[in-house]
Amino acid sequence: MFIIWRGYGFLVPIITIVTGALVTVLFHIVSKSSEPWGISVGSFVAAAIIWFWGKKLNDPAKNKILVDKATGQELILKPNHSLFFIKMQYWAFVIGGLGMVTFISLIMKR
C-alpha cells in the first residue's frame, strides 16, 4: 500500500493513532469499562489537533513570492502539507466523522 503525503501530511495517521490510543487507555483506567468510548472521544480530540496543526502549517501568510528576473513573472510558493492530496486540516472532518459514526453506534447499542 502506498501512502502519498507532502510536507507534514504523514502526521495525520500518527496523530490519530497516538491520540486514539492515549484517550482509550485513559478511559479504561478511569471508567474500568469495556465499551470503546475512548476511540470515539480520541477521534474528536485527534480531529481538533489535526485541524489546528493543518491550519497553522498551511497558513497563506507563509506564501513566498519569487520573481523571475528575466520575464518579471511572479511565482507564488504555497505551503502544502497533505495526505493523499487532501490538505491536512481537512482530514479533521474525515476523522471527526468517523468519531461521530463510532459515537452513534455506541449510543444505538445501548
C-alpha positions in Angstrom: 0.0 0.0 0.0 1.3 3.4 -0.9 0.9 6.4 1.3 1.1 9.7 -0.5 1.9 12.8 1.5 3.5 16.1 1.1 5.2 18.1 3.9 4.0 17.1 7.3 0.9 15.3 6.0 2.3 12.0 7.3 1.4 13.2 10.8 -2.3 12.8 10.2 -2.4 9.0 10.8 0.3 9.2 13.5 -1.7 11.9 15.5 -4.9 9.9 15.0 -3.4 6.6 16.2 -1.5 8.0 19.1 -4.3 10.2 20.4 -6.9 7.4 20.0 -4.6 5.0 21.9 -3.9 7.5 24.7 -7.6 8.5 25.2 -8.7 4.8 25.1 -6.1 3.9 27.7 -7.2 6.8 29.9 -10.9 5.8 29.5 -10.1 2.2 30.6 -8.1 3.5 33.6 -10.8 5.9 34.7 -14.0 4.0 33.9 -12.9 0.4 34.0 -15.4 -0.1 31.2 -15.0 -2.4 28.2 -17.0 0.0 26.0 -14.9 1.6 23.3 -15.8 5.2 24.2 -12.1 6.2 24.1 -12.0 5.5 20.3 -14.8 8.0 19.7 -13.6 10.7 22.0 -10.0 10.1 20.8 -11.2 10.7 17.2 -12.7 14.0 18.2 -9.5 15.1 20.0 -7.3 14.0 17.1 -9.6 15.9 14.7 -9.2 19.1 16.7 -5.4 18.7 16.9 -5.1 18.0 13.2 -7.4 20.9 12.3 -5.3 23.4 14.3 -1.9 22.0 13.1 -3.1 21.9 9.5 -4.4 25.5 9.6 -1.1 26.6 11.1 1.1 24.7 8.7 -0.9 25.6 5.6 -1.3 29.3 6.6 -1.4 31.5 3.5 0.8 34.0 5.3 3.6 31.6 4.8 3.4 32.0 1.0 6.6 33.1 -0.7 6.7 35.2 -3.8 9.6 34.7 -6.2 10.1 37.0 -9.2 11.8 35.7 -12.4 14.4 38.4 -13.3 14.3 37.6 -17.0 10.5 37.8 -17.5 9.3 39.6 -14.4 6.7 36.9 -13.7 5.8 36.2 -10.1 5.7 32.7 -8.8 3.9 32.0 -5.6 5.2 29.1 -3.4 2.4 27.9 -1.1 3.0 25.5 1.8 1.4 22.2 1.1 1.0 19.7 3.9 -1.3 17.0 2.6 -2.1 13.3 2.8 -3.5 11.6 -0.3 -3.8 15.1 -1.9 -6.1 16.3 0.8 -4.8 19.2 2.9 -4.0 18.3 6.5 -6.7 20.4 8.1 -9.5 18.9 6.0 -8.6 15.4 7.4 -10.1 16.7 10.6 -13.6 16.4 9.1 -12.9 12.8 8.0 -11.6 11.7 11.4 -14.3 13.7 13.2 -16.9 12.0 11.0 -15.5 8.5 11.9 -15.6 9.5 15.5 -19.3 10.6 15.1 -20.1 7.2 13.5 -18.4 5.4 16.3 -20.2 7.6 18.9 -23.7 7.0 17.3 -23.1 3.2 17.0 -22.2 3.1 20.8 -25.3 5.0 21.7 -27.5 2.8 19.4 -26.0 -0.3 21.0 -27.3 0.7 24.5 
